[in-house]
Amino acid sequence: MRRARAPKLYAAMAGLGLAVATGVVLVTPEASAATAAATGYAIQNGGTTGGAGGATVRATTGTQIHAALCGRADSSTPITIEEWLL
């Protein structure tokens, strides 16, 4: 015998309705740069530079990211890839 899922759904909807009616807003904190030293692979072979001194490319697909990486003069050419979600 299967249990009805309606009571749980109604409870979730009621909670959401209450939050909206009372003006409760969940705020996601903004991203911030890490201040601690890098650990793991990021510290190997001179660390990471974040693409400093290279081109900035905006990409929305994996294909665009691949093209940006493969279109560089060589694999050591710096690049910053910004992900743009549509």
C-alpha positions as CSV (number, residue, x, y, z in Angstrom):
1,M,0.0,0.0,0.0
2,R,1.4,3.4,-1.0
3,R,1.1,6.4,1.3
4,A,-0.3,9.6,-0.1
5,R,2.3,12.3,-0.5
6,A,-0.4,15.0,-0.5
7,P,0.0,15.9,3.3
8,K,3.7,16.5,2.9
9,L,3.2,18.6,-0.2
10,Y,0.4,20.6,1.5
11,A,2.7,21.2,4.5
12,A,5.6,22.4,2.3
13,M,3.3,24.7,0.3
14,A,1.8,26.1,3.5
15,G,5.3,26.8,4.8
16,L,6.3,28.5,1.6
17,G,3.0,30.5,1.6
18,L,3.7,31.6,5.2
19,A,7.2,32.7,4.4
20,V,6.0,34.8,1.4
21,A,3.1,36.3,3.4
22,T,5.4,37.4,6.3
23,G,8.1,38.7,4.0
24,V,10.7,36.2,5.0
25,V,13.5,36.3,2.4
26,L,16.5,34.0,2.3
27,V,19.6,35.8,1.3
28,T,22.5,34.1,-0.3
29,P,25.8,35.6,0.7
30,E,27.9,37.0,-2.1
31,A,31.0,35.2,-3.2
32,S,34.3,36.6,-2.0
33,A,37.9,35.9,-2.8
34,A,39.6,33.4,-0.6
35,T,42.1,35.0,1.8
36,A,43.8,31.9,3.0
37,A,46.8,30.3,1.2
38,A,46.0,27.7,-1.5
39,T,46.5,24.1,-0.6
40,G,46.9,20.9,-2.7
41,Y,47.6,21.0,-6.4
42,A,47.1,24.8,-6.6
43,I,50.5,25.3,-4.8
44,Q,52.5,23.1,-7.2
45,N,54.7,24.4,-10.0
46,G,54.5,28.1,-9.0
47,G,50.8,28.1,-7.9
48,T,47.9,29.6,-9.8
49,T,47.6,33.1,-11.2
50,G,43.9,33.3,-12.0
51,G,44.6,34.1,-15.6
52,A,46.4,37.3,-14.8
53,G,47.7,39.0,-17.9
54,G,45.7,37.0,-20.3
55,A,42.5,37.5,-22.3
56,T,39.1,37.3,-20.6
57,V,36.5,35.1,-22.5
58,R,32.8,34.7,-21.7
59,A,31.4,31.3,-22.3
60,T,27.9,29.7,-21.9
61,T,28.7,26.2,-23.2
62,G,31.4,23.6,-22.8
63,T,32.1,23.9,-26.5
64,Q,32.9,27.6,-26.0
65,I,35.2,26.9,-23.1
66,H,37.0,24.2,-25.1
67,A,37.4,26.6,-28.0
68,A,38.8,29.3,-25.8
69,L,41.3,27.0,-24.2
70,C,42.3,25.4,-27.5
71,G,42.5,28.8,-29.3
72,R,45.4,30.1,-27.1
73,A,48.9,30.5,-28.6
74,D,50.0,27.6,-26.3
75,S,49.0,25.9,-23.1
76,S,50.9,28.3,-20.9
77,T,49.2,31.4,-22.3
78,P,47.0,32.8,-19.4
79,I,43.3,33.1,-19.8
80,T,40.3,33.9,-17.6
81,I,37.0,32.2,-18.5
82,E,33.8,33.8,-17.2
83,E,30.8,31.4,-17.2
84,W,27.6,33.1,-18.3
85,L,24.5,31.2,-17.6
86,L,21.5,31.9,-19.7
